[in-house]
Amino acid sequence: MRNLAIIGAGNWGTALAIVLAPRFERVRLWVYEEELAARMAVTRENDLYFPGFTIPIEVGVTSQLHVALEGADVVVSVMPSHLVRGLYGQMLPFVEESMVFVSATKGLETGTLLRVSEVMRKVLRLRMDARIAVLSGPTFAREVAALQPTALVVASQDAGLAEEVQAAFSGPSFRVYANQDPIGVEIGGAIKNVVAIGAGVLYGLSLGHNPMAALITRGLAEMTRLAVAMGGKPLTLAGLAGLGDLVLTCHGELSRNRMVGIELARGRALDEIVGSMRMVAEGVKTTSAAVDLARLYGVEMPISQQMSEMLHSQVSPREAIRRLMDRSLKGE
């Protein structure tokens, strides 16, 4: 694995380009906006999505997919979940059977309820039986780009592939663990964003530390139930892609999903909040998919249900919390 293509230049894609540049002979970063790509090539800064960080000169910046993908051994896709199917369709003429694909997107495709790696596989199957891994874990892009110590996980049912990516990506500040449970890793990465909206609500309503601890604990139980029902492993959800990412996203001030919950609790409308954000808060779209998956697999997910009703059915943040507390009593 010598040549890397990163498809998507939001904050996470740009951070990955910065931290992985020393690990590859060549890195190319694909940027959707042609004007932004031209500026980045000159200034070496992503002033739109990730200002304040220098992109290494070794990273080639382009707005043309065929240029980004040419000669790539590894393709890391870092785009919002609702764009994955369309972008992979555009990439299809330029991919090669020798390529390895790594999804760094945390979310679910609404409507189909597919995990992101499943969407990728369906599109790529038109040309090849693709080798796919997923990258997830507790990561804020700004800390990764600042080369602060970070641990995350790469998962594939192909243990050899997970270990290949682990070896290629790991470095002094970027420790990657190999995992064979992509279902658990992807479900953890998707559902933690839904729970983080609830964490933001608790913070915005100034409800204290007790309910936050309860939300994280019961949110983890909810994530685990769904992942196991779908074929994942409970231990995966106790690891970096589950509990680790959940704690970070619920407590971290850089969390976009937490910020959505805070602003909702303060009385702002969802459309206004989302419209003011430059980057996507995946949890907003994932809530509906989470509720649909819970129904499909017969799994109880009350936090996801209340977050969905708060976002889409005019239930107030305070009422959503009241409903969670008033549920029938159960054993833990």
N, C-alpha and C positions, 0 to 999 in steps of 0.2 A: 504494500500500500504506500505509494509514493506521491500520487497526485490526488488532490482533494477539491471537490466542487461543493460550495455551500449555496443552496438555492433559497434565497430570502434574506434580506438585509435590514430587518428590524433590529431591536436591541439585542435579542438573543443570537440571531445569525451573525451580527457584527461582532459580538463578544466571542463567539466560537471561532470566527476568523482570526481574531487577535490571539487567543490562547492556543490555537492549534497550528498557527503559522510555523513555529519552530519544529513541529513534528513531521512536516511534509516538505518534499522538494518543491512542490508548487501548490498554491492555493488560489482558487478563483471564487470570487463572491459575486453572485448574481443579484442585481438590484432592479426592482420593477420599474422605478421612475428613471427615465433616460437622463433627465437633467441632473438628478441627484447622483447618478452613477458618474456622470462627467465631472461634477464637482468633487466627488470623493476621490476620483483618480488623481486629481490635482492637489487638493488640500489634505488628503489622507485622513479625513474626518467625516463621519456620518452626522452632519449638522441637523438633519431632520429627525432622526429617531434615536441617535445615541451620541449627542455632543459631548465633547470633553475627553475623548479617547482617540489616540493615534492608531491608525490602521497601518500595520507594518508594510514596508515598501514591497516585501515579497508577495503580498496579497494582490492579485490582479482583480480589478473591479470592472464589471461589464453589465450591460443591460440586455445582452443577447444570449439566449439560452444555449444556442449551439456553441458559442465561444466558451461559456462556463463549463459545459459538459465534455468538450473535446478532450480526449485522453484521460479522463478522470477514472481513477480506480475506486474511489469512494465518493458517493453523492449523499450529502446531508441535507435534508429538506427541513426548512424552518419557516413555515408559513402558517397563517391561521387555518384551522381545521376545515372551514367551509370553502377554502380555496384549493385544497389538496387535489381533488379529483380533476378540476380544470387544468391546473398547472401540470400535473403529471401527463394529462392528455397532450399538452403542448410540448412536453419534454420527450414524448414517446419516439418521435423520429430520430432523436439524437442519442438515445441510450444504447449501450452495448451489453451483451450477455456477460461480459467479464466484470461488470460493475457491481459493487456492493452498495446497497441503499440503506441509509440510517435515518429514521424519522425522529426529529427532535421537537415535534408538535404535540402538545397536550390537549386533547379534546376528542370529541366524537362527531361523526357525521350525522346531522339531524335528518330525519326521514328514514334513512337506511339503518341507522343505529350502529353502523360499522365503526370499529376502531380505525385509527388513521392508517396503521400498517395494513389492515384489510383493504382499505380503499386503494392504497398504493399497489397492493398485489393484484387487485382486480384490473386496474388499468394496465399495469406492466405485463399481465398475462397475455395481452394481445400481441406481445412481442417475445416474451421470455418467461421462464420460471425463475423469478427474481430471488436473490439472496437479500433478505431484509432483517434489520435489527432495529430496536427502538432505544433511544437515549432519554433518560429521565432522572429525576432526583431533585433535592433541595438546592436550587440554584437561582440566585438573582444575577442578572446579566452584568450589572455594574461591578459587583464583587468579583465575578469571574474575570472580566476584562482588566480589573486592577490586580490580577494575579494573586488574589487572596485564596487561601486553601479551600478547596471545594472537593466534595466526594459525591459521586453519582453512579448510576448503574446503566449498563448496556445489556439488553435482553434479546435473545433469539432462541427459538427451539433448536437451532443448530448450535451446539455448544462450541464447536470450532470457530464458527463465525463470530460469536460473542467474544471469544478470546482474541481473535484477530483484531477486532475493533478496539478492544480493551488495550492491547499492546500498542496499537497505532496512536490512540488518543491520550494515553496517560502521560503525565509530565510532572514537573516539580510542584505545581500548584493545582493539578487537575488529576485527581485519583479516581479511576474508573473500576468498578466491580462488575464481573461477568455474572449473568443470570440466564436461566433457561425458561423463564416464565413471562413472555411478552404480554399475555393477557393481564396478569396481575399488575405488571408495571404500567401498562397503558390505562387500565381502569383506575389505579391509584392516581396517576397523573391527571386524569380527567375529573374525577369526582372530588378531589381535594379542592378544586377551584370553586365548586358549588358550596362546599362547607365554608370556604374562606369568605364568601359573601355573607354568610350567617355570622362569621366572626366579626366582620366589619359592622354589621347591624348591632351586635352586642357592644362593640366599642363606641359606636355612634350614639347609642342610647345610654352610655355610661353605666352599664349594668354590672361592672366589676369582674373580678377574677374567677369567682366560683362558676358562673355559667360558661365562661370561656373554656375552663378545664373540662366541664361536662360536654360542651359542644365538640371539642376535639376528640374526646374519648368516644362519644357516641357516633361522631362522624367517621372515625376509624372503623367502628363496628359495622357501620352502614356500607362503607367502601369494601370491607372484607367480605360481607355477605354477598354482595353483587359479584365481586371478582371470583369467589369460590363457585357460585352458581354458574358462572360462565366458563369454568374450567381452570381458573387461576389457583394459586397456592396461598394459603393464609400467611405463611412466613414472609412472602414477598411484601405483603401489606404492612408487616411489622418492620420493614427495612426502609432504605433510603427513598424508594419511589412511593411508599405509602406514608408511614408515620413521619419520616423525615421531612418530606415535601409538605405534608399537611401542617406540621408545626411551623415551618418557615412561612408558609402562605397565610396562615391565620394570624401570626404575630408580627410578621415583617412589614415595616412601613413602606417598602418598595412594591408590595403586592397590589396589582391592579384590581383583582377581584375583591380583596378586602376593602379597597377604596370605594368600589361600587356600593358595598354594603353600608359603609360609613355615610356616604352621601345620600343614600336612600333613607337612612335613619334620620338624617338632618332635614328631610323633606323635599329634596330635589327629585324631579321626575327622571325616570330611567332614560328616556330618549335624550334628555338634556345631558345627563351624565355621560352616556355612550358617545354622544355627538362631540363632547369636549375632549375626548381621549384620542391621542394620536395612535396608540397601540390598542390591540384587541384584548378585552377581558373575556377569556374563553368561557368562564363559568356562566356568563349570561346565556349563551347558546346551549351550553351543555346541560343546564337544568332540565329542559324539556326532554332531551334524549335520556337523561338519567331516570326520569320518572317513567318514560316509556319502556326502558330496559327493565326497571323494577317490576313493572306490570307483566312484561313478557316472561320474565324468569320467576315470577311469583315471590319476589323478595320485598321485604318491608324496608322502605327508605323514607322515613318521616321528615328528616331534615331537608332532603332534596325536594320532597313534595311541597313543603311549606315555602322553600325558596322559589320554587316554580310559581306557586300561587301569588307570592309577593311580587315577583317580577312581571307576571303575565295576567293576573286576575284581580288586580286592584286590592289585594289584601295588604294592610298596613304592616310595616316592620314590627311594631309592638304587638299587633294581633297575631302575626306569624309566631312570635316567641310564646305568646300566651297559649296558642293551640298546641305547641310542642309540650308545654308544661302540663296541659290538661288532658293529655292522652291517657287512655286506660293504663292502669298500673301493671307492670310485668316483672318477671325475674330478669336479672342481668345475664 
